[in-house]
Amino acid sequence: MLFNSLHFVVFFIVVTTLYFVLPHRYRWFMLLVASCYFYMVFVPIYILILGGTIIVDYFAGIWLEKMEGKGRRVFLIASLVANIGVLAVFKYYNFLNHNLSVLLNSFGYRNSIPNLSILLPIGLSFHTFQAMSYTIEVYRRKQKAEKNFGIYALYVMFYPQLVAGPIERPQNMLHQFYEKHSFDFKRVVDGLKLMLWGFFIKLVIADRLAIYVNAVYNNPDKHSGFTLALATVFFAFQIYCDFSGYSNIAIGAARVMGFKLMTNFNRPYFSRTISEFWKRWHISLSTWFTDYLYIPLGGNRVSVPRWYFNLFFVFLVSGLWHGANWTFIIWGAINGFYLVFALVTAKWRNKLTAFVGLDRQPSLHRFLQIFTTFILACFAWIFFRANSADDGFLIVRRIFEFQGPLYIGDLPQLAYCVISILFLLLVEMKQEYVIHTPLPFQSRYWLKEQLAYVMLIIIILLIGVFDSSQFIYFQF
């Protein structure tokens, strides 16, 4: 079920009302049934795949808690293989098979292994990683195994964050399903406001920017470098508003019922370094890779070359996690290179900053750092958005040539895109430097604050894109 649909609005009202009307002991069951329905709206049969991995991980968790010795590792590996195996078959099988065919063809051989005609279950990477975090935490003795099968199933399937996160941890979520959440007017209103802001940046900003971005990126050979550069900047804000919009709706919907989901975005385009950017962007995934891949590899507690390898490798895997396409692998490699390069050149850059006097101009220095980080992120986004690696390299080449006329398209639409980005930046600048809150229009003047949200509703109804377009991260 798409958040940006009338179907979801009705679903949300019904489920939230039932949640507060039903006695506490029945709420978890109602949420589980509702979450199953929410997921089955997409492709009903895929609920069986999700159910199968839930059963495996549920029993694996119980056995991991009871067992001692080397046998525990066997059950952990079995659980991880079951999860990664499903991910590999549905998400990576055809990609790997295609590349095997290319490799064999280069040597004059033919690959007789057929591709699979299957659709990727929506949100598979998200709930797979959430399930894996449970078994890993039980294995590490940091989380007790959940004995109630229904509660564990709800932990994996909780509808607000089921298909695109945040990727939660069992320590944060499982206990919340046992807690009684009473109706709290202020909490409900705050949750609804966060949802409203999520709808606004998705429907009014992201989906409008998508019109220009799609027109350019789907035909890169027909556009100039200036046009491609502008479309890349637009995409940077499109994907941010699309994904953070989803996260806001998910976090807000959960908050209405009393659940606390982790923050997933923290105004990443105000970051001063790429390292800071990844501490602010898709926080639940970044911390997942840190805890379950980077640190087990040794983190920074190893030799310097190995440390650099760990950073680069984690981002390479992160790129592959996003999609079975060389574009995502290149995107991950670029970000990994950024981090390693920043470490290698840190002393040189500090000396250069002191030499030119930027250390005595903190405001200018901060602006240049933010601007540089944004440009670097945009360069990487080229390959994230490009339809193929060849398209990505073509776009890079044309941008550096920077020749040709600007594609205007619908001039009012283009002007709208620029204005919407400026509005977003103004709102987030206030959040970043003044009010320090996820809610965009907090004010000591009650009426002023409420009018701002009323205006959001009016703008959404007037110029929002209501074509039920999927959120970008649903494909992952």
N, C-alpha and C positions, 0 to 999 in steps of 0.2 A: 504494500500500500504506500502510495506516495504522500509525503507530508503536504505537498502543494496541490491537494485535490479536495473537492467537496466531500468525498468519501471519508477522508481522514478527519475533517472537521466534525462530521456526524459521529464517527467512531470515537474520537477524543471526548466529546461531550458525554456520550453514553457510558464509556468505560470509566471516566472520572466520576460521574454521578454514581454509578454502581459501587465504585471503590469506597465512597464515603457513606453510602446508604447501607451496604452490607456489614454484618458483624465482622470483627477483625479476623476471626478464625477462617472465614471463607474468602478473604480478599486475595490471598496468594493464588488460590485456585482460579478465581475469576480472571486475574491478570495473566495467568498461564494460558487459559483458553483464549483470551483476547489476543495475546501475543501470537499464538498459533494461527489464529484467523488473520492477523495482520500480515504474517509471513506468507500464508497460503494464498493470499490475493494475487501474488506475483505468479508463481508456478506451484500449484498445490502438491504435486508429487515430490517436490524437493524437501518437503517436511520430513519425509522418510530418511533422507540422507542426514539431515540435522538430528533427527531422533536417534539414528544409529550411533553417531559419534557421542551424543549425550549419554547413551547407555554405556558405551565403552568407558568413557571418562568417569562416570559415576562409580562404577565398580572398581575401576583402577584407583580412584581416590580412597575408597574404603580399604582395599588391599594394601595400598601404599602406607596407610596409617597403621595397619596391624603388623605388617611385616618388619623384619629386621634383616640386616646383612645385605649381601649382593642381590638377593631376589628382588629387593625394592627397585633397583635400577632396571631390572628386566621389565617390570610392570610399567615403570615410567617410560621406557623406550617403546613398549607396545602401545601405550596411549599416544605418545607423540607420533609414532609411525601411522597409527590409524587416522589421526588428524591431518598430518602432512600428506599422507597417501591420498586422502580424498581431495585435498587441495591440488596435489600433483596431477591427478587424473583429470579433474574438471578444468583446471586453470592452465596447466603447463604441458599436458601430454601432446596436444597438437603442435604447440610451439616447438617442443623438443623434436618431435617427429619431422616437422618441416625442415628444421636446421640439419637434422641427420640426412634428410634427402638431398639437401644442397651440398653437404659434405661428400656424400657418396657419389653424387653426380659429377663432382669435380674430379673424381678419380675414375669415372667411367662406369660406375656401378648404379644399380637401380634399387631404391628402397621399396620393398614390397609390403611394408607395414602400413595398414590403412589408417587414415585419420578417423577420429570419433565424431559423429554428428550429435553433439550434446551442447546444451546451453550452460553457461556458468551460473550456478546458483547465486542469487543476488546476496551480496554482503558476505560471501563465503570466507574471505580472508579475515574479516572482522571477528565473527563469532568463533572461528577456528582459533585465532590468537587468544581470545578471551577464555576459551575452554582450556587451552594449553597452559595459560597462566595459573589456572586452578590446580592442575595436576602437579605442576612444577612447585608451587607453593606448599602443597601437601607433602611432596617429596622432601622439601627442605625443612619440614616441621614448622613452618611459619603459618600454617593454616590447618585447622582440623577438618577432616573429611566431613562433608555434608551427608547426613544419614537420610534426610527426607528427599526422596527422588524428585518429587514435584518442585521443591524449593531449588534444588540444583538445576533442574530443567529451566526454571524461571530465571535463574542467574544467567544462563546462556541466552535465553530467548526474550528477555525483558524488552518489550516492543520499542520504547523510545530510542534505545541505542543498539538495536538488533542488527541493522543492516549497514550502518556507517559509523558506529562508535558514539561516544568515546569507548575505547577498549578498556573495560573496567577490570579491577583486581578483586579476588574473592574477599580479601580483608575489608574492602570498602562496601561491597554490595550484599553479601550473604546475610549479614546480621540485620540489614535494613528490612529484609522481607519478613522478619519476625517482630519488628517493632510496630507498635500501633501509632499510626499517624492521624492525629485529629485534624479536623478542618481548621485552618488558620487563615483568616481573611488576607492578612498582609502577605503571607507566603504565597497564597494562591495568586494574588494580584501581581506580585513580583515575577512569578513563573509565567503568567500570561503576558506580561510586558516583555520578558526575554523571548518568548515565542513570537510575539508581534515583531520585534526587531529582527528576528531570524527570517520571518516571512518577508519583511520589507527588503532586506539585503539580497534575498534569493530572487523574489519575484520582480522587484523594481530595479535592482542594480545588476545582479548576475545574469539574469535571463535576457535583459536588454543588451548588455555587453556581448552576450553570446551571439547575437544576430550579426554584429560586425565581425567578431572573431571567426565565426564559422565561414562567413563569406570569403574571408581572406585566406585562412589556413586550409580550407578545402580546395583552394586553387592557388597555391603559392607561386606557381610559374607565371601567373598572369598579373602579379602585383609587384610594385616597386619596393625598394629597400625601406623607404620612409613609411610606406603603408604597412609593411610587415613589422617594422619596429613599433608602430603605433598599435597594431593588433596584438603584439606580444605584451605590451604594457596593459592593454585592455584585458588580456587573458589573465595576467597576474592578479588583477582585481576580480575578474570573473570567478576564478577558481577559489579565491579567498572568500568572496561573498557567498558562493555556492556551498562550500564545505563548512565554513564557520556559521553560515545560516542554518544548515542542517543541525550542527552541534547546538546552537542556541535553542532551536525548536525542541531537540531531544532533552537537553538539560532543563529547559523551562517546563516541558510536559511532565517530566519526572518530579520537578520541584513542586508543581501544583499538588501532587499527591503526597508530597513529603519526603521524596527520595532525593539524595544528593549524589549527582554524578560529577566526576572530575572535570575541571576546566580543560578544554581542548585547544583553545586559541587565546592568545594574549597579545593582540595587536602586533603581529610579527613584522609588519612593514615599518615599524619604528625601531627595529633592531639595528645595532651598530656594528655587528659582526655576523658572519654566517653561523658561527657557533651559537650566538644568542638567538639568531633566527630559528634554529632548530630546537631551542628551548621554549620557543613561543608558538611554533607551528605544529599542529597535530601532536600535541603534547603526549597524549595517551600512547601513540605509536612510538614516538621518540624514546619515551621512558621504557616502553616494552623492550625495544631493541637494546637499550642500555643495560637493563637488568638481566635479560635472558640471552643475550648474545655478546655484547661488548665486554661486560664484566667477566663472564665465564672465559672469554678469550684471553683475559689478562688485563683488559682495560689499559690504563696508563702505568700500571705497576710492572712493566716489562722493559726490555731494552727499547731505546728510541726507535730504531727501525721497525721493531715488532709493534710498537705503539702506533706508528703511522700506518702499518698494514692493518691493524685492528680497526682503525677509524675508516680507512678506505673500504675494507671488506664489508663492514656493517652497512655502509651506504650503498654498496653494490647490491647487497641482499635486499636492502630497503627498496631499491629501484625495481628489482625483480618481484618483490612483494606487490608492488603497485600494478604490475601487469606483465603478461607474457608477450613482450615485444621488446626489440632492441632499443626502441626509443626510451623506455623506462630504465633500462640498464645503463644507457649512456647518461641519462639524467642523474641516476644515482652515482655514477662514476665522477661526473662533474662536481657534484656536491662533496663527494669524498676528497677529490683533489683540492677543492677550496679549503677544506679544514686542514689538510696536511700542509698545503702551501702557506696558510696563515701561521702555522706553528714554525715552519722553517724560516719564514721571513720576519718573525715577530721583532727580533732585536733591530734588524735593519729598518723596519718601518717606524719603530719608536725613535730611533736616531734621526730619521728623516723628518718626523713630526716635530722634534725639538729644533732641528736645523732651520726649518721654514717658519717656526714660531707658532705653529698651530696649538701647541700645548698652552700657549698664553691667550688663546682665543677659543675657550671651551664651547661656546655656542656654535661658532663656525665649524669647529672640529667635529662636533656631534652631528651637524647637518651633513657634512661631507661623508662621514662614516655611514650615516643612514642612507644617503643617496647612493653611495658605492655598493652597499650591501643589497639595496633594491635592484640595481643594475645587474649585479652578479646573479641574483635570484631570477631575474627576468631572462637572462641568457640561458640558464638551466631550464626554465619553463618552456623554451622553444622546443626542446626535444620531448618534454612531457606532453605537449599539445600536438606536435606534428603527427600526421597520419602514418608516417614511415620515417626510418632513419635517413633515407635519401631526401625526403622533403625537409627534414630538419637541417641537413647540411646545405641544401639549396637556400633555405631561409637565412641561415647564418651568412652565407656568401653574399646574398643580395643585400642584407642589412649593412654589411661592411662596405659594399659598393655605394650604398645610400644614393641611388640615382632613380629618376623617374618621378612621375606625378603622384600626388596623394589621392588614394581612392576615397571619394567622398560618400558614395552611396546615397542614402537618404540624409541630407544635410541636417534637418532637425533631429534625426536620430543620433547622428554623430555628436552634435552639440549636447544632446541629452546625456550621452555617455560621459563626456568630459565633466559636465555639471554634477552628475551623480557621483563620480569619483571624488571631485572636490568636496562635495557634501560629506561623503564618508570620511575623508581625511580630517575635515574640521571636527566632526563628531568624535573620532578616535583621538584626535589631538587633545581634546578636552578630557576624554577618559584617561589618556596617558599622563597628562601633566597637571590636571586640576582635580577631578573627582575620584579617580582611581577605583572605578566600579564597572562591572560588566553591563549594568543598565545604562543606556546612553543618555538619558535625559533627566537624571536625578537633579533636583533643585530644592532649595529651601522654600520656594514658593509653590505650594501645592497645586494651585490652579494652573500655573504655567507648565508644570510637569504633565498634568493630565491633558492639557490642550495639545502638547507635543505628540502624545500617543494617539489622540483623536485624529490629528493631522496625518500621522502615519497610516491609519486605517483608510482615510479618505484617499491618500495618494496611492495606496495599494489597489483600491477599488477602481481608481481612475486610469492608472497607467501600468499596473502590474501585468505581467505576462501569464495568462492562465491557460497555457497549453499542456499542463501536467508534464512538463519536461523533467526527465530524471535528474537527480543530483549526480554530479560528475563522479563522486566516489562510490556510487552504487556498483559500478563496473568492477570494483576491486574486492 
